[in-house]
Amino acid sequence: MITIYHNPRCSKSREALALLQQHDSKSLTVIDYMKTPPTYDELTNILAKLNIPARSLLRAKETEYSSLQLNDPALTEQQLITAMTEHPKLIERPIVINGEKAAIGRPLSNISAIL
């Protein structure tokens, strides 16, 4: 089963969804993470599959990044994950999960590598 954490307002996310639908739309789960943000545990699991720290999943150009002072290097992984669960706009998109593998769909070729 393939899961995409999707934001329909994002062109890259729409492109990734189209690619996945062409690949195998029958086993595709689409989660609009702006409406249904991942829980703390789900996001922790996603980060483990991506094999990246929480800071690497943050969208630093979002207003919330500045207003929450997330550029502070003293913030812990737990604090950054909590910020993303409370403000899902901060999560880089799209995220595609295929079993135990995951990729951020920027560029789209990242997705092809896990299919």
C-alpha positions in Angstrom: 0.0 0.0 0.0 1.2 3.5 -0.9 0.3 6.5 1.2 0.7 10.2 0.2 0.5 13.0 2.7 -1.0 15.5 0.2 -1.8 19.2 0.2 -4.1 19.9 -2.7 -3.1 23.5 -2.8 0.5 22.6 -3.6 1.5 22.1 -7.3 4.3 19.6 -6.4 1.9 17.6 -4.3 -0.6 17.5 -7.1 2.1 16.4 -9.5 3.1 13.6 -7.1 -0.5 12.5 -6.7 -0.9 12.3 -10.5 2.3 10.2 -10.8 1.1 7.8 -8.1 -2.3 7.5 -9.6 -0.7 6.5 -12.9 1.5 4.0 -11.1 -1.2 2.1 -9.1 -4.2 4.0 -7.9 -5.9 0.8 -6.4 -3.5 0.6 -3.5 -3.2 4.4 -2.9 -4.3 6.1 0.3 -4.4 9.9 0.1 -4.2 11.9 3.3 -4.9 15.6 3.1 -2.6 16.4 6.0 -3.9 20.0 6.3 -7.3 18.6 7.3 -5.9 15.4 9.0 -2.5 16.2 10.4 -0.3 13.3 11.4 -0.1 12.6 15.1 3.1 12.9 17.0 3.7 9.2 16.8 2.8 9.1 13.1 5.2 11.9 12.3 7.9 10.3 14.4 7.4 7.1 12.3 7.5 9.1 9.1 10.8 10.7 10.1 12.3 7.3 10.9 11.2 6.0 7.4 12.7 9.1 5.8 15.8 8.7 7.9 16.0 12.5 8.5 15.8 14.7 11.6 12.7 16.7 12.2 14.4 20.0 11.2 14.9 18.6 7.7 11.1 18.2 7.3 10.3 21.8 8.2 9.3 24.4 5.7 11.5 27.3 6.8 9.8 29.9 4.5 6.4 29.6 6.2 5.3 32.4 8.4 4.8 30.0 11.3 8.5 29.0 11.2 9.5 32.6 12.0 6.7 33.3 14.4 7.4 30.2 16.4 11.1 30.8 16.3 11.8 27.4 15.0 15.2 28.4 13.8 16.4 28.2 17.4 19.1 25.4 17.3 18.3 24.6 21.0 14.9 23.2 20.1 14.7 19.4 20.5 13.4 16.9 18.0 10.3 16.5 20.2 9.6 20.3 20.2 10.0 20.4 16.4 7.7 17.4 15.9 5.1 18.9 18.2 5.3 22.2 16.2 4.6 20.3 13.0 1.7 18.4 14.4 0.1 21.6 15.7 0.9 23.6 12.5 0.9 21.1 9.6 1.6 23.8 7.1 5.2 23.5 8.3 5.6 20.0 7.0 7.4 19.6 3.7 5.3 18.1 1.0 4.4 15.7 -0.4 5.5 12.7 1.6 5.0 9.3 0.0 5.3 6.1 2.0 5.6 2.7 0.4 5.8 0.0 3.2 8.9 0.8 5.2 10.3 3.2 2.6 9.4 6.9 2.4 10.4 9.9 0.3 9.7 13.6 0.1 8.4 14.2 -3.4 10.7 17.1 -4.2 12.0 16.3 -6.8 9.4 13.8 -8.1 12.2 11.4 -8.9 12.5 10.7 -5.2 9.1 9.0 -5.4 10.1 6.8 -8.3 13.0 5.5 -6.2 10.7 4.0 -3.6 8.0 2.5 -5.9 
